[in-house]
Amino acid sequence: MRVLLFTGKGGVGKTTTAAATALRCADSGLRTIVLSTDPAHSLADAYALNLGDTPVEIVPNLWGQQLDTQARMEDTWVEIQAWLMQVFEWAGVAAIEAEELAVIPGLDEIFSLSDIKSYADSGDWDVVVVDCAPTAETLRLLSLPEILRWYMDRVFPMSRKLNKVVSPLLGRVAGLPTPGDDVFGSASKFYDRLDGVRELLCDTERTSVRLVVNPERLVVAEARRTHTYLSLFGYRVDAVVANRLLPEAVTDPWFAEWKARHVEHLTAIEEGFAPLPILRAELAADELVGVDALRGFAESLYGDLDPAGVLHPGEPMQVIRKGNGYELVLELPFAEKDDLELGRRDDELLIRVGGHRRALLLPDSLRRRPVGAASLTDGRLRVTFAGEPDRAQGRPGSRSWTSPRSSRRRSQAR
């Protein structure tokens, strides 16, 4: 069973690519379902069909669905939303405004993850194709399971105990509406729906992310950052789709400069994303709408390749034996040393790249071993761990963040 996630900057053609890929998988005999998690659904437009919140058969072996994330959110979030509305109204916020504020922006998209897992685990499908939201929303979507797990393991039990002690006092003194067991129960239900999603999406044999780009400087730059952040959170990118390339048949002098720029950007894509395969798709002469048009697009894009196959076998993270110690290798393509910060806290390796931070739970073989050194070379972060566990302390203690940039500044100051 395979899960294929398509993402990219808005307007690059990711929906078309996802729709065409799903169609090609179905035509090869694989039972395929294609889902849209983009709040601005356009999957139905690509197939020129009506799609809703329940799967609809498009062609034999292919079903499509545009997820109603709002309905899923209301099923789990209703108790939490009701309590938040009481808090806002207590603070003097008008009822209608309180109702709007009680829903966290973007939260509805998160609930689509549970559908991906349920379809993958059902045994009814060979391929699940996901038309994701644009890159910024996708990164938020895919990072949530790990962040939520950290919260539920560390903060949630403490918060629930503290609430039983403090809430009665706050209610009597300030009249502040306090959360009851139903609110904490909803939070737990929310977590249960996403439990196991990260394991599925980080299983590199089952799940792949494919980036869709156009030969434009800004689009390529965002795709490079997306590749870095996806690797940071353990998601495998197995291909890049270079879409809307000007075809060789275009010889009008007016397009000469555009063609030269496309060649330049395509070269940058091939060199920058190597060794990932680059799938090329030329700018179509007409809109790619309907099953026939999408079949033609898929044929030109994949050729003899299996669209459901693993197109690149790289692993985002590895632990390698080095003499008496170990080395953790994390793929961080395009990351710069100045953007990287590292730290260690108990059983976690803290990694920050730009504005994204991950608390990486270390494997059992590394948890009690002190960090020896770290380096970032050729898009790979290498962290070495000493050969013998720190038995005196039982586990490494907390360490503050260390930044290569700040370290250099301190050295220069001295």
matplotlib code that plots the C-alpha trace (Angstrom):
import matplotlib.pyplot as plt

x = [0.0, 1.3, 0.5, 1.6, 1.4, 1.7, 2.5, 4.0, 3.5, 0.0, -0.7, 2.1, -0.2, -0.1, -3.8, -3.4, -0.4, -2.1, -5.2, -3.2, -1.0, -4.1, -5.7, -2.5, -2.3, -6.0, -5.4, -2.6, -5.1, -4.4, -7.3, -6.8, -8.5, -7.5, -8.2, -8.1, -7.0, -6.7, -9.4, -9.7, -10.7, -10.1, -9.9, -13.4, -12.6, -9.6, -11.8, -14.8, -17.0, -18.9, -16.9, -18.0, -17.2, -18.0, -15.9, -17.2, -16.2, -14.4, -13.3, -12.8, -10.4, -10.4, -12.4, -12.2, -13.2, -13.0, -12.8, -15.2, -12.7, -15.1, -17.5, -14.7, -13.5, -16.9, -17.2, -14.1, -13.7, -17.3, -16.7, -13.5, -15.1, -18.0, -15.7, -13.6, -16.7, -17.6, -14.2, -14.4, -17.9, -16.7, -14.0, -16.6, -16.3, -19.6, -21.2, -20.6, -17.0, -16.4, -17.7, -15.2, -12.3, -13.0, -11.8, -8.0, -7.2, -6.1, -7.3, -9.9, -7.2, -5.5, -8.5, -8.0, -4.9, -7.1, -8.9, -5.6, -4.7, -8.1, -7.9, -4.4, -5.2, -8.5, -7.0, -9.4, -6.9, -3.5, -2.8, -3.9, -3.1, -3.4, -3.7, -2.2, -2.7, 0.1, 3.5, 3.1, -0.1, 1.2, 4.2, 2.0, -0.3, 2.5, 4.4, 1.3, 1.3, 4.8, 4.1, 0.8, 2.5, 5.0, 2.2, 0.1, 3.1, 4.4, 1.9, -1.5, -1.3, 0.1, -2.5, -5.3, -4.1, -3.5, -6.9, -8.6, -6.9, -6.9, -10.2, -12.6, -10.6, -10.6, -14.3, -15.2, -12.9, -13.0, -16.1, -13.9, -15.4, -13.0, -12.6, -14.2, -13.5, -15.5, -13.0, -10.0, -11.8, -12.2, -8.5, -7.7, -10.1, -8.5, -5.1, -6.5, -7.7, -4.2, -2.4, -0.3, -0.5, 3.1, 4.3, 2.4, 3.6, 7.2, 7.3, 9.4, 8.3, 4.7, 4.7, 6.4, 6.1, 6.4, 7.2, 5.7, 7.6, 7.5, 10.8, 10.6, 13.1, 10.6, 8.9, 12.2, 13.4, 10.3, 10.6, 14.1, 13.0, 10.1, 12.4, 14.6, 11.7, 10.1, 13.4, 13.7, 10.4, 11.3, 9.3, 10.8, 10.6, 11.1, 10.7, 10.3, 7.9, 9.1, 5.9, 4.9, 8.2, 8.1, 8.2, 10.8, 8.1, 7.8, 10.2, 8.7, 11.5, 9.2, 9.6, 13.4, 14.2, 11.6, 13.0, 16.5, 15.3, 13.5, 16.7, 18.6, 16.0, 15.6, 19.4, 19.3, 16.4, 18.3, 21.6, 20.0, 17.7, 20.1, 19.9, 16.1, 14.6, 13.1, 9.9, 9.3, 6.0, 5.7, 3.3, 0.1, -1.5, -4.9, -6.4, -5.8, -9.4, -11.1, -10.0, -8.6, -6.5, -5.1, -4.3, -2.1, -0.4, 0.4, 1.8, 4.2, 5.1, 5.8, 6.6, 7.7, 8.0, 5.6, 3.8, 3.1, 6.7, 9.3, 11.2, 14.1, 15.2, 16.9, 16.2, 15.6, 17.3, 19.8, 21.8, 25.2, 27.6, 31.0, 33.6, 32.5, 29.9, 27.1, 26.4, 23.0, 22.6, 19.7, 19.1, 18.7, 19.0, 19.7, 20.1, 22.8, 24.9, 23.8, 20.2, 20.9, 20.7, 21.2, 20.6, 20.1, 17.4, 17.1, 16.0, 15.6, 17.8, 16.6, 17.0, 15.9, 16.2, 15.0, 11.6, 11.0, 11.9, 11.8, 12.3, 13.7, 13.1, 16.4, 16.4, 17.1, 20.7, 21.5, 19.4, 22.0, 25.1, 26.5, 26.8, 30.4, 30.2, 28.0, 28.6, 26.5, 28.1, 26.5, 23.0, 23.6, 23.6, 25.9, 25.7, 28.1, 27.4, 30.1, 30.8, 29.9, 26.6, 26.7, 25.8, 26.6, 23.7, 21.4, 20.5, 22.0, 20.8, 19.4, 21.7, 21.0, 20.7, 24.0, 24.2, 27.1, 26.6, 26.6, 29.5, 31.6, 30.6, 31.8, 35.1, 35.6, 34.9, 37.5]
y = [0.0, 3.4, 7.0, 9.8, 13.4, 16.2, 19.7, 22.9, 26.6, 27.7, 27.7, 25.4, 22.6, 20.2, 19.3, 18.5, 16.4, 14.5, 13.9, 12.6, 10.4, 8.8, 8.2, 6.5, 4.3, 3.2, 2.5, 0.2, -1.9, -0.4, 0.4, 4.1, 6.9, 10.5, 13.0, 16.8, 18.4, 21.8, 24.1, 25.7, 22.4, 22.1, 18.3, 18.2, 20.8, 18.8, 15.8, 17.9, 16.0, 16.7, 15.4, 15.7, 14.5, 10.8, 8.9, 9.1, 6.6, 8.5, 5.6, 1.9, 1.5, 5.3, 7.1, 10.7, 12.8, 16.4, 16.1, 18.2, 19.1, 21.4, 18.5, 16.4, 19.2, 19.8, 16.1, 16.3, 20.0, 20.8, 20.5, 22.5, 25.1, 25.5, 26.1, 28.6, 30.5, 30.7, 32.1, 34.7, 35.8, 36.0, 38.4, 40.6, 39.3, 39.4, 36.0, 35.9, 37.0, 34.4, 31.6, 32.6, 33.0, 29.6, 27.8, 28.0, 29.0, 26.0, 23.5, 22.0, 20.9, 18.8, 16.4, 15.3, 13.4, 10.9, 10.1, 9.4, 6.9, 5.2, 4.7, 3.4, 0.9, -0.3, -2.7, -1.5, 0.5, 0.0, 3.7, 6.8, 10.0, 13.3, 16.7, 18.8, 22.4, 24.9, 24.3, 26.5, 24.8, 21.4, 21.9, 22.9, 19.9, 17.3, 18.7, 18.5, 14.8, 15.1, 18.3, 16.9, 13.8, 15.9, 17.9, 14.8, 13.0, 15.9, 18.7, 17.1, 14.8, 17.7, 20.2, 17.8, 17.3, 21.0, 21.8, 19.7, 21.8, 25.3, 25.4, 25.4, 28.3, 30.3, 29.7, 30.9, 33.9, 35.2, 33.5, 32.3, 29.3, 26.4, 23.3, 20.1, 16.5, 16.7, 19.3, 17.2, 14.2, 16.0, 16.8, 13.2, 12.1, 14.6, 13.0, 9.5, 10.3, 11.3, 8.6, 6.6, 9.1, 10.1, 6.5, 6.1, 9.3, 8.7, 5.1, 5.6, 2.3, 3.3, 7.1, 9.6, 13.3, 14.8, 18.5, 20.3, 23.3, 25.7, 27.0, 30.3, 31.6, 32.2, 28.8, 26.9, 28.8, 27.8, 24.2, 24.0, 25.3, 22.8, 20.0, 20.9, 21.2, 17.9, 16.1, 17.7, 16.1, 12.8, 12.8, 11.3, 13.4, 10.9, 13.1, 16.7, 17.5, 20.4, 21.5, 24.0, 23.9, 25.8, 23.1, 23.0, 23.5, 27.1, 29.0, 32.5, 35.1, 36.7, 33.5, 33.3, 35.0, 32.9, 29.7, 30.7, 31.3, 28.0, 26.2, 28.1, 27.2, 23.6, 23.2, 24.7, 22.2, 19.2, 20.1, 21.4, 18.5, 15.7, 12.8, 13.0, 12.2, 15.3, 14.5, 17.0, 18.2, 20.7, 23.6, 22.2, 23.8, 23.7, 23.4, 20.0, 19.3, 16.0, 12.3, 12.3, 15.4, 14.1, 10.7, 12.4, 14.5, 11.5, 9.6, 12.5, 12.9, 9.2, 7.4, 3.9, 4.8, 3.2, 6.2, 4.3, 3.1, 4.5, 6.8, 7.5, 5.2, 7.7, 7.7, 11.1, 9.7, 7.0, 5.8, 4.4, 2.4, 4.3, 2.3, 2.2, 4.9, 6.0, 8.7, 10.1, 11.3, 13.5, 14.7, 18.5, 19.5, 23.2, 24.0, 26.5, 26.5, 30.0, 28.8, 25.8, 25.5, 22.4, 21.4, 18.4, 17.9, 14.6, 12.1, 14.6, 16.2, 19.8, 21.0, 24.3, 25.2, 28.7, 29.1, 25.4, 23.5, 19.7, 17.9, 14.6, 11.7, 9.7, 6.0, 3.8, 3.1, 6.9, 8.2, 7.5, 8.5, 12.0, 14.0, 14.2, 16.6, 17.8, 19.0, 20.0, 19.1, 18.5, 18.8, 16.2, 16.9, 14.4, 14.1, 11.7, 10.0, 8.7, 5.0, 4.4, 5.5, 8.1, 5.6, 8.0, 10.4, 7.8, 10.1, 13.3, 16.5, 19.6, 21.8, 25.2, 25.9, 26.1, 28.0, 27.8, 31.5, 32.6, 30.3, 32.0, 35.4, 34.5, 33.2, 36.4, 38.5, 36.6]
z = [0.0, -1.0, 0.1, -2.3, -1.1, -3.6, -2.5, -3.8, -4.0, -4.9, -8.6, -9.7, -10.8, -7.9, -8.1, -11.8, -11.1, -8.2, -10.3, -13.2, -11.0, -9.4, -12.8, -14.0, -10.9, -11.4, -15.1, -14.2, -12.1, -8.7, -6.4, -5.9, -4.0, -4.4, -1.6, -1.5, 1.8, 0.3, 1.8, -1.7, -3.4, -7.1, -7.5, -8.8, -11.4, -12.6, -13.3, -14.4, -12.0, -8.8, -5.8, -2.2, 1.3, 0.4, -2.2, -5.8, -8.5, -11.3, -13.5, -12.8, -9.8, -9.1, -6.5, -5.5, -2.4, -1.3, 2.5, 4.5, 7.2, 9.0, 9.7, 11.1, 13.3, 14.8, 15.7, 17.9, 18.8, 19.9, 23.6, 23.5, 21.3, 23.7, 26.6, 24.7, 23.7, 27.4, 28.2, 25.5, 26.5, 30.1, 28.8, 27.1, 23.6, 21.6, 21.0, 17.2, 17.6, 20.4, 18.1, 15.4, 17.8, 19.4, 16.2, 15.7, 12.1, 10.0, 12.6, 10.3, 7.9, 10.6, 10.8, 7.2, 8.5, 10.2, 6.9, 5.2, 8.0, 8.0, 4.2, 4.4, 7.1, 5.7, 3.2, 0.6, -1.4, -3.0, -3.4, -1.5, -3.4, -1.5, -3.1, -0.2, 0.6, -0.5, 1.1, 4.2, 5.2, 4.4, 6.6, 9.5, 8.7, 8.7, 11.7, 14.0, 14.9, 16.4, 18.2, 19.5, 20.7, 22.7, 24.2, 25.1, 26.7, 28.7, 29.2, 29.0, 32.1, 34.2, 33.0, 33.8, 37.4, 37.9, 36.6, 39.3, 42.0, 40.5, 38.6, 41.6, 43.1, 39.9, 39.4, 42.8, 42.9, 39.4, 37.9, 35.0, 33.2, 33.8, 31.6, 32.8, 32.1, 28.9, 27.5, 28.4, 27.0, 23.7, 23.7, 24.3, 21.5, 19.2, 19.9, 19.4, 15.9, 14.9, 16.8, 14.4, 11.6, 11.9, 11.9, 8.6, 6.9, 8.0, 6.8, 3.8, 2.2, 2.3, 2.0, -0.4, -0.8, -4.3, -4.8, -7.8, -9.1, -12.0, -13.6, -11.7, -9.2, -6.3, -6.8, -6.8, -3.7, -1.7, -2.9, -1.6, 1.8, 1.8, 1.0, 4.0, 6.4, 5.3, 5.8, 9.2, 10.3, 8.7, 5.5, 2.3, -0.9, -3.7, -6.8, -8.0, -10.8, -13.0, -14.5, -17.3, -19.2, -22.5, -25.2, -27.9, -30.5, -29.4, -31.6, -31.6, -30.8, -28.2, -26.0, -26.5, -23.1, -21.3, -22.8, -21.7, -18.2, -18.1, -19.1, -16.4, -13.7, -14.8, -14.6, -11.0, -10.2, -11.5, -9.8, -6.5, -5.9, -7.1, -6.6, -6.7, -10.1, -11.9, -13.8, -16.6, -17.9, -20.7, -20.8, -22.3, -25.3, -23.6, -20.1, -18.4, -17.5, -17.7, -17.7, -21.3, -20.8, -17.5, -19.0, -21.6, -19.0, -16.9, -19.9, -20.7, -17.0, -16.0, -19.3, -18.3, -14.6, -12.1, -10.6, -7.4, -7.0, -4.7, -7.1, -4.8, -1.9, 0.3, 4.1, 5.9, 9.1, 9.8, 12.8, 11.8, 14.0, 14.2, 16.1, 19.7, 19.2, 16.8, 14.3, 13.6, 10.1, 9.2, 5.6, 5.6, 2.0, 1.3, 5.0, 5.9, 9.0, 9.9, 10.0, 12.1, 15.9, 18.0, 21.6, 23.8, 26.5, 28.2, 25.6, 22.8, 20.3, 19.6, 16.1, 14.7, 11.0, 10.2, 11.8, 12.2, 15.3, 16.0, 19.2, 17.9, 20.3, 20.2, 19.6, 22.6, 21.5, 21.7, 24.7, 27.4, 25.3, 25.4, 22.2, 20.9, 17.9, 15.1, 11.6, 8.6, 5.2, 1.8, 3.2, 5.9, 9.6, 11.4, 15.2, 16.9, 20.2, 22.5, 22.7, 26.3, 27.9, 30.7, 33.5, 36.3, 35.4, 33.9, 31.1, 29.6, 31.2, 29.5, 27.5, 26.1, 22.4, 20.5, 17.2, 14.8, 14.0, 17.7, 18.4, 15.7, 17.1, 20.6, 19.2, 17.2, 20.4, 22.3]

ax = plt.figure().add_subplot(projection="3d")
ax.plot(x, y, z, "-o")
ax.set_aspect("equal")
plt.show()
